[in-house]
Amino acid sequence: MKLFRTLAIACLVVSLITPAAAADPEYQIVDGEPAADGAYPWMAAFLFDGGQGCGASVIAPQWILTAAHCVLDDRGQPAVSVDQVSFAVDTTNWTEGGQVLTAAAIIAHPASDPLTTTNDVALVRTNEAAQVTPVALAGTGEAALEAPPTVARVIGYGALGTDREGSEQLLQVDVDVRDEAVCAPFWPQWEDLTMLCAGNPTEDSADPGRDSCQGDSGGPLFVERDSGPVQIGIVSYGGECGVGSPGVYAQVSTFRQWIDGIVGGQVQPDQPDPGPAGEQPDGAAADPLRVGGDDPVANAIAMSQLIFQGDASFGVLAASANFPDALGGSALASYHGPLLYVDAAGQLGPATLAEFQRTVPAGGVIYILGGVAAGSAEAEQQLIADGFEVVRLGGSGRQETARLVAEEVIATVNGGEVPPFDSVIVAYEGNWPDAVAVGQISAWFGIPVLLTPTDTLGGPAAEYLSTYQPTTVLVLGGDAVIGQAVRDEIEAITGPDTLIELQGPSRIATSADITVFNRYELFPLNAEIFEFSGEPITEPEVVLAVNLRRDDAFAHVLAASQVVGNVGGVFAPLEGDGSAVEQSVLDSICGLDAEVIAIGSTSLVADAALAPLQAASAGQGCAAG
C-alpha cells in the first residue's frame, strides 16, 4: 500500500521516533558549535510523537512559527495531528528541562506548494502560553537584512551532516546570506520573492562547510541587533548538507502580513495571504517550472533532486541512449527512489554516483536494468565499491527484461501483492512513446509494463500473464502497434473482458487517451487502494510537458516518471520541436487547475507550448472532459 512521505524537494525534515544521538563535537550542524545555556529561550524543538523532527520559533505567547513541509505531506495534506505535536522551549537540550507546549491548531500557508516548496511557512497555536520573550520578525522594510554582506545565524537540533544523526544539544552556526544569483542556478523552483539563500558550502563531502541540515527544517535564521535577534528566514530545503549549494530559507518578511493577520485574528486560516505572497498566482496560472536541460543524464539528476531528500528505498539505473531495457523502470522506481542513467557509453558519471549517495542509504539496493550493454560492468563495480548492493535485472532481450522488472515490481513495490486493480500494462516492444507515456500510471500506481511484438504475443509477456492471471490488462496503441491477434492471445490467457484499450491515431493521441483514462477512471479510486495521511487525491496535481518525438526524448520522459510517481500527475506530450500542442492533449487536461512543469530544455519543450497548456489546465481553449 502506498504510504505518503513527508517530503518536498530535498526538504530538511527528519522524523525521529527515538531520541537523537548526542552531538559529535568535531562535526556540528554543520561545522558549528553548541549554543550557550539560555541563549535562545524562544527556540522550539518541534516534536512528533515525542521525537524531534523539525525546528520552530516562538513568535507570540501562544504561537509557533515553522515550515509548512513539517506539517504537510507531499500531497499538501496534513501530515500530523495536534495530538501528535508538542514543542520544547526555553532549553538547549530538547530531551530535558524547559517548558513543553502542546498544539491546539496547525495552520499551513494557504498557498504552500509541496512540489516546489514555495510559501513554506506554517503556524501552530499552542494550548499553553510560552514563558519566554518571543523572537522579533523581519518586516517588509528590512530588505538589507536579507542580502549580502549580512552574516546570519541558524540554530537547530538537526543532523550533524548528510547521513549523520541528529543532536540532543541545540547547535548554532553562522552563515553568509548569499545573493539570489548564487542560489537560483541550483534549484529550478527558486523564487526570489519567497526565498532567501545562506550558507558557506565546500565542494568536499568529507569536509562540509557551514549550513543547516536535515531535522533543522522550520527553525530560525536570524541576525543579532542591539535590541535582540530578528528572524529573517525559516529553514526550508537544500542539497547535501554543507556541500555544493547554500541552503534555502523561506523569507520571513514576505509572509509578515499573513503571520500577523493569523496571530492577530484579522486573517482566517482559509483566507488568502493579504501580503506579497498572496499576490503570486498558483496552480494553472503560475509561471511554469522548468526542470532539467538537454542532457538526459543531468536531467534525471535534476528530477531526483526535485523529489528525493535522502529517504529513497532504493535506486534504479538505466541506459540513457538505448531505450528497450529501461521501459519498465517507471513502475519499479515508482515513488521509491531515483531513476538515473549511465551515459551514452554506458559509464556511470560522478554526478550520478553522488546523487545515488545523496538519496539512497548506505548499503541500499541499486537496480540496473538490462545487461552490460545497458549498464556497463564498470558501473556495477563502481556501485559495489561504494557500498551499494547491486541487483541486475537483465534478460536475454527487452521482453524478458520487462518481465523480470514486472516481477520485481510485484515483489518490491507492491510487497508481494497483486498490483492495484489486479492489472498489468502491455506495450509495443519496437518503440518507446507508448511505454514511457504510460509512466504516469505505472509510476503512481505501481503497475508493471510488459513488452510484446505487433503480430504475436511475446513469450515473456505470455508467461507473466499465465502466472499472475491479472483481471485487467491495459493495452497501449492501435492495431498498427498491438495487433488484434495479440489481443486475442491475451484474452485467451486472462479471459474475456479483461482488456482495456488505450489508443489513438498517433503517439500523441494515444498518450492523451492514457491521460484521460488515468484522470477520470483511476485517480478517483485512489482512496480505495492507497492509505493516505490526509484526504485522498482524486485528480492529478501536476501536468508535465514532455517531448514525445525527438529520438533522445525517451530518457527525459522516463526520468519524469519519478515526479509523477511522487506527486501524482499526467503527461502533456508535444511533437517535433516541442512548440505545438494538439487539441487532444489540451482536452485531456482541461480544467485540472494543475501546475504545469516543462521537462527539459526549450529545444525539447518550447516556451510557446506552455501558455496553451496553462490555459487548458485553467479550463480555457479546451473541451471539458
Secondary structure as UniProt FT lines:
FT   TURN            25..26
FT   TURN            29..30
FT   STRAND          33..34
FT   TURN            37..38
FT   TURN            41..42
FT   STRAND          43..48
FT   TURN            49..50
FT   STRAND          51..60
FT   TURN            61..62
FT   STRAND          63..66
FT   HELIX           68..70
FT   TURN            74..75
FT   HELIX           82..84
FT   STRAND          85..89
FT   TURN            94..95
FT   STRAND          99..108
FT   TURN            110..111
FT   TURN            114..117
FT   STRAND          122..126
FT   STRAND          136..137
FT   TURN            140..141
FT   HELIX           143..146
FT   TURN            148..149
FT   STRAND          151..156
FT   TURN            162..163
FT   STRAND          171..178
FT   HELIX           180..183
FT   HELIX           184..186
FT   TURN            188..189
FT   TURN            192..194
FT   STRAND          195..198
FT   TURN            205..206
FT   TURN            214..215
FT   TURN            217..218
FT   STRAND          220..225
FT   TURN            226..227
FT   STRAND          228..237
FT   TURN            241..242
FT   STRAND          247..251
FT   HELIX           252..255
FT   HELIX           256..264
FT   TURN            269..270
FT   HELIX           276..279
FT   HELIX           283..285
FT   STRAND          289..291
FT   HELIX           296..307
FT   STRAND          314..319
FT   HELIX           324..326
FT   TURN            327..328
FT   HELIX           329..333
FT   TURN            334..336
FT   STRAND          339..342
FT   TURN            344..345
FT   HELIX           350..359
FT   TURN            362..363
FT   STRAND          365..369
FT   TURN            372..374
FT   HELIX           377..385
FT   TURN            386..387
FT   STRAND          389..393
FT   HELIX           398..408
FT   HELIX           409..413
FT   TURN            415..416
FT   HELIX           420..422
FT   STRAND          423..428
FT   TURN            429..430
FT   HELIX           433..437
FT   HELIX           439..445
FT   STRAND          449..452
FT   HELIX           459..468
FT   STRAND          472..476
FT   TURN            479..481
FT   HELIX           484..494
FT   TURN            496..497
FT   STRAND          499..502
FT   HELIX           507..517
FT   HELIX           518..522
FT   HELIX           523..525
FT   HELIX           526..529
FT   STRAND          542..547
FT   TURN            551..552
FT   HELIX           553..567
FT   STRAND          569..574
FT   TURN            576..577
FT   HELIX           583..588
FT   TURN            589..591
FT   STRAND          595..599
FT   TURN            602..604
FT   HELIX           607..617
FT   TURN            618..619
//
